Structure formats: structure tokens, C-alpha cells
Amino acid sequence: MVTILDRTNLPTAPPLAPAEEKRARHPEKAHKPDTEVLRKPEWIRVKAPTSKGYHETRELVRSHKLVTVCEEAGCPNIGECWDKKHATFMIMGEICTRACAFCNVATGKPNALDKEEPANVAKAVRQMGLSHVVITSVDRDDLADGGAEHFEKVIWAIREASPETTIEILTPDFLKKPGALERVVAAKPDVFNHNMETVPGNYLTVRPGARYFHSVRLLQRVKELDPTMFTKSGIMVGLGEERNEVLQLMDDLRSADVDFLTIGQYLQPTRKHHKVERFVTPEEFKSYEDIAYTKGFLMVSSSPLTRSSHHAGDDFARLKAAREKLLAKA
Ligand code: SF4
């Protein structure tokens, strides 16, 4: 899953998603002491979303009763992405069964799956004329298959309604859900993304419900099941990780044959979330990018505002071109 926007000191934060106004988003964090909020450097500031395109996308999302991670995670890129009609749809509801320390998606007991959702998502993708779509979901540990069948149905519905649209999925880890991953891979998305989120040393405090090597193995297994499928993963930095830990994580992902790595700055959604330990400079992001390329990733996106679905359509075209170039050399 993704995270994002610091609402703690940003006057230009996007409007709250409707669900956010109705209920406590993070009941499990209510007792936690407030964390210190660092002032954001100038390279991280974003403008309030105001454009006509943004409002059109918002209307479309509302009218199809869709949930987007752009809103639920409070993504800082929403103004830019929605203006260009890029949105990341979040399926299986807006309530997550995990409670990661970085994530702004609401936590609690999820509702039953919406049987109409695959058709509604497919309709919206068609109506928006998307050439590339990113579908993510909340964690659904409450479902026997972790939501694999629902992913499958959404992929099939989009394929049927928009055969030319390429599909990128950003999935949960399907921990203790045997057969779930295989089912999703068999539905043949074009890009399989699963975010590592952070370095292994941070898992207990940042992503306590997940297991680092399970996530690495999941990405490796995708490639074993379908070597032609593009795999992608991302992390946030600024969570207290050391540089050498990031480099080790790159090696771990390369050993799982991951094609595309994204690295972005962690931003703290509220004072109850994990603190931003520091703001990584644009120069450091560039250095991570250079190193990741030398380690063999086909594509790397590393910048303060990089998010796993930011520019995903353009990046998919570049990813394909990079693989073709590599194959031509072989
Ligand atoms: S970067 Fe992704 S999550 Fe953020 S607004 Fe763009 S599409 Fe949505």
C-alpha cells in the first residue's frame, strides 16, 4: 500500500475523502502521543488542486462511487494527476485490516465486497479513455483469499470493456493466503506492483503486520509464474533508514528480478503517524537512482514526490522500451 500527505502543516492539503469526515480513521492510533512535525523543505511543497481537469476527475470518481488511493492516502500529487485524468482506483472498500504506522488509509473492520465494483471500475476506465490504469486495494486479511478473486474480476472487467488499456496492479502481500498470488498472476495484469515500503530493520515499527522476506518472495514468485510480467516495487525514505540498508534492499529486489523501483519521501499524514525522521535531499534521491540503475533495474524513479503510481502510464511505455532494448542486446 501507499501512504502520504502531511496534513499537519500544509494549508494546501487536498479535500478530505467523504469517509474521512464521518469516522475516526485510525482508532488504533488514538492513544498514541503526538509526534514532532518537521517543517517541510521548499522542494516538497505542492499546490492546492484547483484545475478544471481535477474537478472533472473528482466528479467522475464520485458518480461511479469509486474509491481512489489518491484521496484516501492524501497523495500530494493529486492536483497534477487528476488534472491529467490519472487516478489510482482502490478496490475492496476504503477500510484496511492492517494498521501500518505510515499509512493514511482508514483502518478497522471492512464492509462486504461490492459485487458491482468490477463493472463500475471498468466503466470509469472506459469513460476516462485511460490507456493505462493502476488498481490497488486495501489489505483484506478478513477474506479467505485476501481479495484475489476480486482483483481477478476487476482485471477481467477492464480487459473486456477496454481491451487496449494496460493494467497495473498494486497488491497487498497476501500473507497466509495460499493460492491467492497465483490466481491474480493468472489474470495477467501487465505490471505487478507490490511495495516493500521500507527497509527490513523498520518493519516492526513501520509495517508490523508484514514480513520483509515474504514480500521479496512474493515479487520473485510473480516472475517465476510469468517471466514476461513486469514487476515493480517501491519504498519511502525519511523513516530513519540508513543508506546501506537501502542499497541492500535494492540487492534483495534485484535477486527477485524486480524490474522497476520507485523511491519517494515519506510524509506524515497526521501527528499520530510515524514521524518523518528527515527529509532526504533531491541530490540523495538522484544518487539512489544512479546506484539502482547500476544494480540492474530496468527503470528507476527516485525523487521526493515519487509515488508508485505517479506517471505510471508514461513509465510503463518506458519500461517496455527498456526491456526491448535489453533483449535486442542479448
Ligand atoms: S501519484 Fe498515484 S496516488 Fe498520487 S495522485 Fe497520482 S495516481 Fe493518485
Residues whose N, C-alpha, C, O or C-beta is under 5 A from the ligand:
A	BS01	SF4	V69 C70 C75 N77 I78 C81 H86 A87 T88 R307 S309 H310
